[in-house]
Structures are given as C-alpha cells and as structure tokens.
Amino acid sequence: MDMGRESRSEKDAMTVEIVFALMTAAVLAGVIFAGAWALALALGLSGSVASGALAGGSLLGAGAGVWRLVRVLLRFDKQRRLGH
C-alpha cells in the first residue's frame, strides 16, 4: 500500500472504524455498568456497599471500553497496513 496521502475512501473508512470503535466501547462499558447496577439492586445492597459495587462496575466498564477501543483500532491498522 502506498504510504503517501490517503484517498478520500481511505479517510472515510478510518472515520467509520473510529466511530465503530467508540460506539462499541461505549455500549460495552454501559452493559458492564448496568450489570453491576442490576446486581446491586438484585442483592439489595445499600450504602457504601452499593456505592462500592457501582464504583467497581464503573471501573470495569471503563477498562473494558478502553480495551475494546484499542483492540478495534489496532486490528483496523493492521489490516490497513496489509492492504485489505
């Protein structure tokens, strides 16, 4: 692949992949947080225990979202460098 300037279609493909990575990362983080919230509600947690569960869910969700974002973008870059 030519390492010069990208064509318009290559720029569009990069934009689509970035938006896809951001959206799937946000959905994954939201699902994990919602799972922690539902678990806190189902177990009837209250006070600092519930706050801890929600904080843990937030941290796990954020970590999983960042992991998803990086994974998708690295995969796209690898495929782009191979010319696919």
C-alpha positions in Angstrom: 0.0 0.0 0.0 1.2 3.5 -0.8 2.3 5.2 2.4 1.6 8.6 1.0 -1.6 10.6 1.3 -4.7 8.7 1.9 -7.6 8.7 -0.6 -11.0 10.0 0.3 -12.3 6.5 0.6 -9.5 5.5 3.0 -10.2 8.5 5.2 -13.9 7.6 5.2 -13.0 4.0 6.2 -10.9 5.3 9.0 -13.7 7.6 10.2 -16.2 4.8 10.1 -13.8 2.5 12.0 -13.2 5.1 14.7 -16.9 5.7 15.2 -17.5 2.0 15.3 -14.8 1.5 17.9 -16.1 4.4 20.0 -19.7 3.2 19.9 -19.0 -0.5 20.7 -16.7 0.6 23.5 -19.4 2.8 25.0 -22.0 0.0 24.7 -19.7 -2.5 26.3 -18.9 -0.1 29.2 -22.6 0.6 29.6 -23.6 -3.0 29.7 -20.9 -3.8 32.3 -22.0 -0.9 34.5 -25.7 -1.8 34.1 -24.8 -5.4 35.1 -23.1 -4.1 38.3 -26.1 -1.8 39.0 -28.6 -4.7 38.4 -26.5 -6.9 40.7 -26.6 -4.2 43.4 -30.4 -4.0 43.1 -30.9 -7.7 43.0 -28.9 -8.3 46.1 -30.5 -5.4 47.9 -27.2 -3.7 48.6 -27.3 -0.3 50.2 -25.0 2.4 51.5 -21.3 2.1 50.9 -21.5 -1.5 49.7 -23.8 -0.3 46.8 -21.5 2.6 46.1 -18.5 0.3 46.0 -20.3 -2.1 43.6 -21.2 0.8 41.3 -17.7 2.2 41.5 -16.3 -1.2 40.7 -18.8 -1.5 37.8 -17.7 1.9 36.5 -14.0 1.0 36.7 -14.6 -2.4 35.0 -16.8 -0.8 32.3 -14.2 1.9 31.6 -11.4 -0.6 31.4 -13.4 -2.9 29.1 -14.4 0.1 26.9 -10.8 1.2 26.6 -9.7 -2.3 25.8 -12.4 -2.6 23.1 -11.4 0.7 21.6 -7.7 -0.1 21.4 -8.4 -3.6 20.1 -10.6 -2.5 17.3 -8.3 0.3 16.2 -5.2 -1.8 16.3 -7.0 -4.5 14.3 -8.0 -1.9 11.7 -4.5 -0.5 11.5 -3.0 -4.0 11.0 -5.5 -4.7 8.2 -4.8 -1.3 6.6 -1.1 -1.9 6.6 -1.6 -5.3 5.0 -3.6 -3.6 2.2 -7.0 -5.2 3.0 
